[in-house]
Amino acid sequence: MNKNDILSYLKENKADFYNQYGIRRVGLFGSFSRKEQTAESDIDIAIEMIAERKNLHNFLAFKRRLEQEFNCNVDVGIESSLDA
């Protein structure tokens, strides 16, 4: 798996992420985005959720979906919570 695989999956499923989890924006950051990942690397995903759907259930369901899809650990951060 590489950066392009991850970005393609995120782009192809963007509408579904919105409908199922209330995710308005999704992006990749961290080692995969810089093409510096190792076999032990997790995938770092940043999301922005719409206020009405922003809850722990949707957050964790989205995280589980990505971990099942990519078969590795995924760290998800909410953009408003991340420092620049």
DSSP file (Angstrom, degrees, kcal/mol; ACC not computed):
  #  RESIDUE AA STRUCTURE BP1 BP2  ACC     N-H-->O    O-->H-N    N-H-->O    O-->H-N    TCO  KAPPA ALPHA  PHI   PSI    X-CA   Y-CA   Z-CA
    1    1 A M              0   0    0      0, 0.0     2,-0.3     0, 0.0    69,-0.0   0.000 360.0 360.0 360.0 142.7    0.0    0.0    0.0
    2    2 A N     >  -     0   0    0      1,-0.0     4,-2.1    31,-0.0     5,-0.2  -0.808 360.0 -82.1-140.3-179.3    1.2    3.5   -0.8
    3    3 A K  H  > S+     0   0    0     -2,-0.3     4,-2.8    29,-0.2     5,-0.2   0.890 124.9  51.0 -54.3 -46.0    0.1    7.1   -0.8
    4    4 A N  H  > S+     0   0    0      1,-0.2     4,-2.4     2,-0.2    -1,-0.2   0.878 108.1  52.3 -64.7 -38.4   -1.7    6.9   -4.1
    5    5 A D  H  > S+     0   0    0      2,-0.2     4,-2.1    -3,-0.2    -1,-0.2   0.930 113.0  44.9 -61.0 -45.6   -3.7    3.8   -3.0
    6    6 A I  H  X S+     0   0    0     -4,-2.1     4,-2.5     2,-0.2    -2,-0.2   0.942 114.1  47.7 -65.5 -48.3   -4.8    5.5    0.2
    7    7 A L  H  X S+     0   0    0     -4,-2.8     4,-2.5     1,-0.2    -1,-0.2   0.880 110.8  52.4 -62.5 -37.9   -5.7    8.8   -1.6
    8    8 A S  H  X S+     0   0    0     -4,-2.4     4,-2.8    -5,-0.2    -1,-0.2   0.932 110.4  47.7 -62.6 -45.6   -7.6    6.9   -4.3
    9    9 A Y  H  X S+     0   0    0     -4,-2.1     4,-1.5     1,-0.2    -2,-0.2   0.927 112.6  48.8 -61.2 -45.2   -9.7    5.0   -1.7
   10   10 A L  H  < S+     0   0    0     -4,-2.5     4,-0.3     1,-0.2    -1,-0.2   0.913 114.3  45.7 -62.0 -42.4  -10.4    8.2    0.2
   11   11 A K  H >< S+     0   0    0     -4,-2.5     3,-1.1     1,-0.2     4,-0.3   0.926 111.6  50.9 -67.0 -44.9  -11.5   10.0   -3.0
   12   12 A E  H 3< S+     0   0    0     -4,-2.8    -1,-0.2     1,-0.2    -2,-0.2   0.769 118.3  38.7 -64.2 -26.1  -13.6    7.1   -4.3
   13   13 A N  T 3X S+     0   0    0     -4,-1.5     4,-2.6    -5,-0.2    -1,-0.2   0.271  80.8 109.2-109.5   9.9  -15.5    6.9   -1.0
   14   14 A K  H <> S+     0   0    0     -3,-1.1     4,-1.9    -4,-0.3     5,-0.1   0.897  80.8  48.0 -56.9 -45.7  -15.8   10.5   -0.1
   15   15 A A  H  > S+     0   0    0     -4,-0.3     4,-2.5     1,-0.2    -1,-0.2   0.899 112.6  49.5 -63.6 -40.2  -19.6   10.7   -0.7
   16   16 A D  H  > S+     0   0    0      2,-0.2     4,-3.0     1,-0.2     5,-0.4   0.890 107.1  54.7 -65.9 -39.4  -20.1    7.5    1.3
   17   17 A F  H  X>S+     0   0    0     -4,-2.6     4,-2.2     1,-0.2     6,-1.4   0.899 111.0  46.6 -59.7 -40.1  -18.1    8.9    4.2
   18   18 A Y  H  X5S+     0   0    0     -4,-1.9     4,-1.5     4,-0.3    -2,-0.2   0.951 115.8  44.0 -66.5 -48.9  -20.3   12.0    4.2
   19   19 A N  H  <5S+     0   0    0     -4,-2.5    -2,-0.2     1,-0.2    -1,-0.2   0.887 123.8  33.9 -65.6 -40.3  -23.6   10.0    4.1
   20   20 A Q  H  <5S+     0   0    0     -4,-3.0    -3,-0.2    -5,-0.2    -2,-0.2   0.873 136.8  14.1 -84.4 -38.9  -22.5    7.3    6.7
   21   21 A Y  H  <5S-     0   0    0     -4,-2.2    -3,-0.2    -5,-0.4    -2,-0.2   0.489  94.8-113.5-121.2  -6.3  -20.4    9.3    9.1
   22   22 A G     << +     0   0    0     -4,-1.5    28,-2.9    -5,-0.6     2,-0.7   0.798  57.0 159.7  75.2  28.4  -21.0   13.0    8.4
   23   23 A I  E     +A   49   0A   0     -6,-1.4    26,-0.3    26,-0.2    -1,-0.2  -0.771  17.9 178.4 -90.8 115.9  -17.4   13.5    7.2
   24   24 A R  E     +     0   0A   0     24,-2.8     2,-0.4    -2,-0.7    25,-0.2   0.865  69.0  17.5 -83.8 -40.6  -17.2   16.7    5.1
   25   25 A R  E     -A   48   0A   0     23,-1.5    23,-2.3    -8,-0.1     2,-0.3  -0.982  62.7-176.8-135.5 147.2  -13.4   16.6    4.4
   26   26 A V  E     +A   47   0A   0     -2,-0.4     2,-0.3    21,-0.2    21,-0.2  -0.998  10.0 165.7-143.6 140.1  -10.8   13.9    4.6
   27   27 A G  E     -A   46   0A   0     19,-2.5    19,-2.8    -2,-0.3     2,-0.4  -0.973  30.6-116.2-152.0 164.8   -7.1   14.0    4.0
   28   28 A L  E     +A   45   0A   0     -2,-0.3     2,-0.3    17,-0.2    17,-0.2  -0.842  35.2 160.1-104.8 137.2   -3.8   12.1    4.5
   29   29 A F  E     +A   44   0A   0     15,-2.4    15,-0.7    -2,-0.4     3,-0.4  -0.872  35.0  47.0-141.4 179.3   -0.9   13.3    6.7
   30   30 A G  S  > S-     0   0    0     -2,-0.3     4,-1.4     1,-0.2     3,-0.4  -0.447 108.4 -20.4  86.3-159.3    2.1   11.8    8.4
   31   31 A S  T  4>S+     0   0    0      1,-0.2     5,-3.1     2,-0.2     6,-0.6   0.837 133.6  53.0 -61.3 -38.2    4.6    9.3    7.0
   32   32 A F  T >45S+     0   0    0     -3,-0.4     3,-0.9    10,-0.3    -1,-0.2   0.893 107.5  52.2 -65.3 -37.5    2.5    8.0    4.2
   33   33 A S  T 345S+     0   0    0     -3,-0.4    -1,-0.2    -4,-0.3    -2,-0.2   0.822 114.5  42.8 -67.6 -28.6    1.8   11.5    2.9
   34   34 A R  T 3<5S-     0   0    0     -4,-1.4    -1,-0.2    -3,-0.1    -2,-0.2   0.428 112.1-120.5 -93.5   0.0    5.6   12.2    2.8
   35   35 A K  T < 5S+     0   0    0     -3,-0.9    -3,-0.2    -4,-0.5    -4,-0.1   0.868  83.0 116.5  59.7  39.3    6.3    8.8    1.3
   36   36 A E      < +     0   0    0     -5,-3.1    -4,-0.2    -6,-0.1    -5,-0.1   0.138  37.5 136.6-117.7  15.4    8.5    8.0    4.4
   37   37 A Q        -     0   0    0     -6,-0.6     2,-0.2    -7,-0.1     6,-0.0  -0.225  34.9-160.3 -68.2 154.3    6.4    5.0    5.7
   38   38 A T    >   -     0   0    0      4,-0.1     3,-1.4     1,-0.0    -1,-0.1  -0.674  41.5 -90.4-119.5 178.9    7.9    1.8    7.0
   39   39 A A  T 3  S+     0   0    0      1,-0.3    -2,-0.1    -2,-0.2    -1,-0.0   0.768 128.9  49.1 -62.6 -24.6    6.4   -1.6    7.5
   40   40 A E  T 3  S+     0   0    0     32,-0.0    -1,-0.3     2,-0.0    -3,-0.0   0.462  86.5 119.5 -93.1  -2.7    5.5   -0.6   11.1
   41   41 A S    <   -     0   0    0     -3,-1.4     2,-0.2     1,-0.1    32,-0.2  -0.303  52.0-146.3 -68.0 143.8    3.9    2.7   10.1
   42   42 A D        -     0   0    0     30,-0.1     2,-0.5    32,-0.0   -10,-0.3  -0.546  25.3-106.6 -94.4 173.3    0.3    3.5   10.8
   43   43 A I  E     - b   0  74A   0     30,-2.0    32,-2.9    -2,-0.2     2,-0.6  -0.893  26.7-149.7-104.6 130.1   -1.9    5.6    8.5
   44   44 A D  E     -Ab  29  75A   0    -15,-0.7   -15,-2.4    -2,-0.5     2,-0.4  -0.889  17.3-178.1-105.1 120.9   -2.7    9.2    9.7
   45   45 A I  E     -Ab  28  76A   0     30,-3.1    32,-2.9    -2,-0.6     2,-0.4  -0.959  12.9-156.2-121.9 133.5   -6.0   10.6    8.5
   46   46 A A  E     -Ab  27  77A   0    -19,-2.8   -19,-2.5    -2,-0.4     2,-0.3  -0.905  18.6-177.8-106.6 137.2   -7.4   14.0    9.2
   47   47 A I  E     -Ab  26  78A   0     30,-2.8    32,-3.4    -2,-0.4     2,-0.4  -0.928  23.4-152.5-131.8 157.1  -11.2   14.6    9.0
   48   48 A E  E     -A   25   0A   0    -23,-2.3   -24,-2.8    -2,-0.3   -23,-1.5  -0.996  21.8-161.9-124.8 124.8  -13.7   17.4    9.4
   49   49 A M  E     -A   23   0A   0     -2,-0.4   -26,-0.2   -26,-0.3     2,-0.2  -0.797  23.8-110.1-107.3 147.5  -17.1   16.3   10.5
   50   50 A I    >>  -     0   0    0    -28,-2.9     3,-1.5    -2,-0.3     4,-0.6  -0.521  33.3-118.4 -72.0 145.4  -20.4   18.2   10.2
   51   51 A A  G >4 S+     0   0    0      1,-0.3     3,-0.9     2,-0.2    -1,-0.1   0.847 109.7  56.7 -56.3 -40.6  -21.6   19.4   13.6
   52   52 A E  G 34 S+     0   0    0      1,-0.2    -1,-0.3   -30,-0.0   -30,-0.0   0.718 116.3  35.5 -67.2 -20.5  -24.9   17.4   13.6
   53   53 A R  G <4 S+     0   0    0     -3,-1.5     2,-1.1   -31,-0.2    -1,-0.2   0.320  83.5 119.5-114.7   4.9  -23.1   14.1   13.0
   54   54 A K    <<  +     0   0    0     -3,-0.9     2,-0.3    -4,-0.6   -32,-0.1  -0.616  41.3 123.5 -80.0 100.1  -19.9   14.7   15.1
   55   55 A N  S  > S-     0   0    0     -2,-1.1     4,-2.1     1,-0.1     5,-0.2  -0.963  72.5-103.7-151.8 166.7  -20.0   12.0   17.7
   56   56 A L  H  > S+     0   0    0     -2,-0.3     4,-2.9     1,-0.2     5,-0.3   0.865 115.1  58.0 -63.7 -38.2  -17.9    9.1   19.1
   57   57 A H  H  > S+     0   0    0      1,-0.2     4,-2.5     2,-0.2    -1,-0.2   0.951 110.5  41.6 -58.8 -51.2  -19.9    6.4   17.3
   58   58 A N  H  > S+     0   0    0     -5,-0.2     4,-2.2     2,-0.2    -1,-0.2   0.898 114.8  52.5 -64.1 -40.4  -19.4    7.9   13.8
   59   59 A F  H  X S+     0   0    0     -4,-2.1     4,-2.1     1,-0.2    -2,-0.2   0.945 114.2  40.9 -59.9 -50.2  -15.7    8.6   14.6
   60   60 A L  H  X S+     0   0    0     -4,-2.9     4,-2.7     2,-0.2    -2,-0.2   0.860 112.8  54.1 -70.7 -35.4  -15.0    5.1   15.8
   61   61 A A  H  X S+     0   0    0     -4,-2.5     4,-2.1    -5,-0.3    -1,-0.2   0.908 110.3  47.7 -63.9 -40.7  -17.0    3.4   13.0
   62   62 A F  H  X S+     0   0    0     -4,-2.2     4,-2.2    -5,-0.2    -2,-0.2   0.929 111.7  50.0 -64.2 -45.9  -15.1    5.4   10.4
   63   63 A K  H  X S+     0   0    0     -4,-2.1     4,-2.4     1,-0.2    -2,-0.2   0.922 111.2  49.0 -59.1 -46.2  -11.7    4.4   12.0
   64   64 A R  H  X S+     0   0    0     -4,-2.7     4,-2.4     1,-0.2     5,-0.2   0.903 108.5  54.1 -61.3 -41.5  -12.7    0.7   12.1
   65   65 A R  H  X S+     0   0    0     -4,-2.1     4,-2.4     1,-0.2    -1,-0.2   0.930 110.6  45.5 -59.4 -45.4  -13.7    0.9    8.4
   66   66 A L  H  X S+     0   0    0     -4,-2.2     4,-3.0     1,-0.2     5,-0.3   0.907 111.1  52.5 -66.2 -40.7  -10.4    2.2    7.4
   67   67 A E  H  X>S+     0   0    0     -4,-2.4     4,-1.3     1,-0.2     5,-0.7   0.878 112.2  46.2 -64.0 -36.4   -8.5   -0.3    9.6
   68   68 A Q  H  <5S+     0   0    0     -4,-2.4    -1,-0.2     2,-0.2    -2,-0.2   0.909 115.0  47.2 -69.7 -41.7  -10.4   -3.1    8.0
   69   69 A E  H  <5S+     0   0    0     -4,-2.4    -2,-0.2    -5,-0.2    -3,-0.2   0.929 123.6  31.6 -64.8 -46.0   -9.8   -1.7    4.5
   70   70 A F  H  <5S-     0   0    0     -4,-3.0    -1,-0.2     2,-0.2    -2,-0.2   0.560  97.3-135.4 -93.1  -9.4   -6.1   -1.0    4.9
   71   71 A N  T  <5S+     0   0    0     -4,-1.3     2,-0.3    -5,-0.3    -3,-0.2   0.887  73.0  81.0  55.6  43.6   -5.4   -4.0    7.3
   72   72 A C  S   <S-     0   0    0     -5,-0.7    -1,-0.2    -6,-0.2    -2,-0.2  -0.959  91.7 -67.1-160.2 173.1   -3.3   -1.8    9.6
   73   73 A N        -     0   0    0     -2,-0.3   -30,-2.0   -32,-0.2     2,-0.4  -0.459  45.9-163.5 -68.9 139.9   -3.6    0.7   12.4
   74   74 A V  E     -b   43   0A   0    -32,-0.2     2,-0.5    -2,-0.1   -30,-0.2  -0.995   8.4-154.9-127.6 127.3   -5.2    4.0   11.4
   75   75 A D  E     -b   44   0A   0    -32,-2.9   -30,-3.1    -2,-0.4     2,-0.5  -0.902  13.8-164.2 -98.8 126.6   -4.9    7.2   13.5
   76   76 A V  E     -b   45   0A   0     -2,-0.5     2,-0.4   -32,-0.2   -30,-0.2  -0.948   5.4-172.5-114.8 129.0   -7.8    9.6   12.8
   77   77 A G  E     -b   46   0A   0    -32,-2.9   -30,-2.8    -2,-0.5     2,-0.5  -0.958  24.3-128.1-120.1 139.6   -7.6   13.2   13.9
   78   78 A I  E >>  -b   47   0A   0     -2,-0.4     3,-2.7   -32,-0.2     4,-0.7  -0.759  23.7-132.3 -84.9 126.1  -10.4   15.8   13.7
   79   79 A E  G >4 S+     0   0    0    -32,-3.4     3,-1.2    -2,-0.5    -1,-0.1   0.822 104.4  56.0 -50.7 -41.9   -9.0   18.8   11.9
   80   80 A S  G 34 S+     0   0    0    -33,-0.3    -1,-0.3     1,-0.3   -32,-0.1   0.695 109.1  49.8 -66.7 -15.8  -10.2   21.4   14.5
   81   81 A S  G <4 S+     0   0    0     -3,-2.7     2,-0.3     2,-0.1    -1,-0.3   0.545  93.3  91.9 -96.3 -10.1   -8.3   19.4   17.2
   82   82 A L  S << S-     0   0    0     -3,-1.2     2,-0.3    -4,-0.7   -36,-0.0  -0.683  72.4-131.1 -91.7 137.8   -5.0   19.3   15.3
   83   83 A D              0   0    0     -2,-0.3    -2,-0.1     1,-0.1    -3,-0.0  -0.631 360.0 360.0 -81.0 143.5   -2.3   21.9   15.8
   84   84 A A              0   0    0     -2,-0.3    -1,-0.1     0, 0.0    -2,-0.0   0.476 360.0 360.0 -73.5 360.0   -0.8   23.3   12.6
